[in-house]
């Protein structure tokens, strides 16, 4: 009787726990014979982190082997497998698929083929394999191979590989060897082949070197058929979670050195070209170094560092070829116990004027600061700062400049109504001219200044609305008097001056009143939906008001943002007029449509408008158009029209750019085409350029 009940249990029970690996088997029909369990019909085998679905499964409890057929689907923590027939070992994690596929979640990556075998989790072998990172069906692009062998932490070998686009072959490689390792490995990267009108054809093979767990280097010798051998090197490193950096170098001995230059500042092409870029962020010592060999470096063939930014979103964005200067900075900074110390330097290379020696330098600059602190047992606050720097101006004036400043204040608050803060600030500065002494009448200049002032601030809040919104008003007023100890400048005395070398050196007597009013409309979380600020300064010396300074920002929802700044005041023969203003407006939606408008105006010399639109079309296509118009010069600075296709695993960007003729060159029109594949980067980059009546073709093929 007990034997009959046990047999019925194995025949009809839909869940059988197996002690070896704690697997559960569920099916319409289950039979057990010795160490084997045979399940038929809607079979589900469940283990820790593993689920197998199939029509028919045979499970060996002793060896932990599973044979499955009919609609097999195996789910693991990192991926899943599907096949017509499947073998799986729960202990070793071996697997063999017939007419199946493997999908890895993290990549994503899908491998399908007639036969796929996995030994453990570190060795794959396959026949008639197709690989793709695309999730759509059919895949936008894939790679098909007759056979595949991938030892993880070794080198994968692939035979007879074809690149397919929508299952249409477009490229064939008889053999491919690449590292299939979890750790980075030194070796050769994808070759770089290209063509440019200024440098001819270029051929290069990047050499990748692993220098440690957190450092690597890429060296790329490239032959430019018209210009010579160009060598680039990029060293990258990371010291810890916060500190990282890179060093990038370019060097070329130009075969065209001495030839006439077109569209450049210099008359001839330089014989040597080099570019240095070094950057380090995080930690007490940071730097950003940018140096080029001559003023025309970016106007000639340009740099091979990074990728071009095609589309602009603001009229203040700058093209690389339009750079007027190149700034390098370095700073060491430390702080503690309310004190801070920094040692910094700055170098500005002028790219707009011929003559490489016309640079601006602040090397070095030392600054020490005591942050504001309270005087014990009193409400008095005090702070101080001292600095010294060696200055080399763009006019070749060399000097040592020292500054010292101390402030004492007595803030008084009447909560929750207002805060009153009177203060006194003492400032000392001197300048010692060490070179070009003929520019000024004296070599040494010293001054002592004092500033006395008081500020009054408050904040008012409205009751919250039913939705939690409220209005915040923050008016403020300040008065300040600043003068030089011993008498202010005498305009009739030509010797009564102070060298104006740095920006901000032009101090003068001031007695001002500053009024401002800030308004905020905030939602229930405190986020500003709309804010408006307006302020104005009155001078008791000139007895006149300066221009109003106004700013409005509006961001009520995710699809709309706007900003406007304006400087306006009284003008002759009219009540009020704008001196300068700028505006930005952006509209977007979930489909990917965008409309953006940027405007910049200065009464003296600037009137720019940048407008752009992006429209999402069908099948992941989108169209873009943008243009910038200079109303002062009465011409378009540029216009771009583009068509983009963007999907999960590849993208195409086709656009046309037109720039007007200038004193440095004729009108220029360029058509670009870029094709990017997920995992391979930009595999095609083509361009056709037309300058005046000359057509220039260019082709680049780059892999990452």
Secondary structure, 3 states (H helix, E strand, C coil): CHHHHHHHHHHHCCCEEECCCCEEEECCEEEEECCEEEEEEEEEEEECCEEEEEEEEEEECCCCEEEEEEEEEEECCCEEEEEEEEEEECCCCCEEEEEEEEEECCCCEEEEEEEEEEECCCEEEEEEEEEECCCCCCCCEEEEEEEEEEECCEEEEEEEEEEEECCEEEEEEEEEEEEECCCCCCEECCCEEEEECCCEEEEEEEEEEEEECCEEEEEEEEEECCCEEEEEEEEEEECCCCCEEEEEEEEEECCCCCCECCCCCCCECCCEEEEEEEEEECCCEEEEEEEECCCCCCCCCCCCCCCCCCCCCCCCCCCHHHCCEEEEEEEEEEEECCEEEEEEEEEEEECCCCCCCCEEEEEEEEEEEEEEEECCCCCCEEEEEEEEEEEECCCCCEEEEEEEEEEEEEEEEECCCEEEEEEEEEEEEEEEEEECCCCCCCCEEEEEEEEEEEEEECCEECCCCCCCCEEEEEEEEEEEEEEECCCCCCCCCCCCCCCCCCCCCCCCCEEEEEEEEEEEEECCCCCEEEEEEEEEEEECCCCEECCEEEEEEEEEECCEEEEEEEEEEEECCEEEEEEEEEEEEEEECCCCCEEEEEEEEECCCEEEEEEEEEEECCCCEEEEEEEEEECCCCEEEEEEEEEEEECCCEEEEEEEEEECCECCECCEEEEEEEEEECCCEEEEEEEEEEECCEEEEEEEECCC
